[in-house]
Amino acid sequence: TSRINEAKYLLYMNPNFLHHPDATYLEEITTEHDFYVSEQNKKLEEKNAILEVKVVKLEKKNTELDKTNQMLEEVLELEKETSD
């Protein structure tokens, strides 16, 4: 980590940094990190898409249950009226 910090400091402070031995090292680490983050983002986007589909299915199921609940309430109301 200290080598990375030193390399970052040199990158900002020294225009000749590209000739420094840590320049390539820092570039490799940054590239690897960017690739890792990109792959993680892809995985999260895939999971998000799956979750969005599940949400739509749950919303449909919820609508069906609301309709069933409404029908049951109507039946109870009718039974209550006929028992009176």
Wavefront OBJ file of the C-alpha trace (Angstrom):
o trace
v 0.000 0.000 0.000
v 2.807 2.419 0.785
v 4.290 1.786 -2.675
v 0.941 2.635 -4.240
v 0.625 5.805 -2.182
v 4.168 6.831 -3.076
v 3.489 6.156 -6.739
v 0.283 8.199 -6.627
v 2.147 11.071 -4.997
v 4.840 10.932 -7.651
v 2.231 10.779 -10.379
v 0.716 14.080 -9.268
v 3.926 15.855 -8.292
v 6.415 14.734 -10.918
v 5.850 14.990 -14.684
v 8.645 12.453 -15.172
v 6.746 9.875 -13.138
v 6.271 7.621 -16.142
v 9.952 6.744 -15.870
v 9.551 5.724 -12.230
v 9.627 1.936 -11.579
v 6.299 2.070 -9.721
v 4.470 3.696 -12.638
v 3.866 0.367 -14.369
v 3.011 -1.307 -11.067
v 0.429 1.351 -10.234
v -1.040 1.142 -13.723
v -1.362 -2.649 -13.432
v -2.994 -2.435 -10.008
v -5.406 0.252 -11.223
v -6.298 -1.773 -14.322
v -6.902 -4.910 -12.241
v -9.034 -2.960 -9.795
v -11.068 -1.364 -12.598
v -11.648 -4.796 -14.146
v -12.712 -6.237 -10.783
v -15.127 -3.355 -10.182
v -16.512 -3.735 -13.703
v -17.125 -7.457 -13.162
v -18.780 -6.793 -9.806
v -21.036 -4.187 -11.440
v -22.077 -6.694 -14.113
v -22.961 -9.259 -11.441
v -24.959 -6.681 -9.498
v -26.813 -5.595 -12.641
v -27.740 -9.230 -13.332
v -28.968 -9.695 -9.762
v -30.899 -6.440 -10.015
v -32.631 -7.616 -13.197
v -33.614 -10.877 -11.487
v -34.956 -8.968 -8.485
v -36.951 -6.637 -10.733
v -38.638 -9.661 -12.338
v -39.407 -11.055 -8.886
v -40.911 -7.716 -7.836
v -43.212 -7.725 -10.867
v -44.311 -11.289 -10.075
v -44.945 -10.365 -6.439
v -46.940 -7.306 -7.463
v -49.122 -9.487 -9.708
v -49.585 -11.998 -6.894
v -50.438 -9.173 -4.506
v -53.079 -7.896 -6.936
v -54.569 -11.397 -7.161
v -54.635 -11.674 -3.372
v -56.281 -8.259 -3.089
v -59.023 -9.405 -5.474
v -59.493 -12.634 -3.519
v -59.617 -10.700 -0.264
v -62.228 -8.328 -1.693
v -64.361 -11.262 -2.838
v -64.121 -12.898 0.586
v -65.132 -9.658 2.270
v -68.158 -9.451 -0.025
v -69.101 -13.047 0.789
v -68.786 -12.341 4.515
v -70.920 -9.246 4.140
v -73.590 -11.227 2.274
v -73.536 -13.978 4.901
v -73.848 -11.375 7.613
v -76.831 -9.784 5.860
v -78.593 -13.109 5.368
v -78.025 -14.210 8.952
v -79.618 -11.043 10.322
l 1 2 3 4 5 6 7 8 9 10 11 12 13 14 15 16 17 18 19 20 21 22 23 24 25 26 27 28 29 30 31 32 33 34 35 36 37 38 39 40 41 42 43 44 45 46 47 48 49 50 51 52 53 54 55 56 57 58 59 60 61 62 63 64 65 66 67 68 69 70 71 72 73 74 75 76 77 78 79 80 81 82 83 84
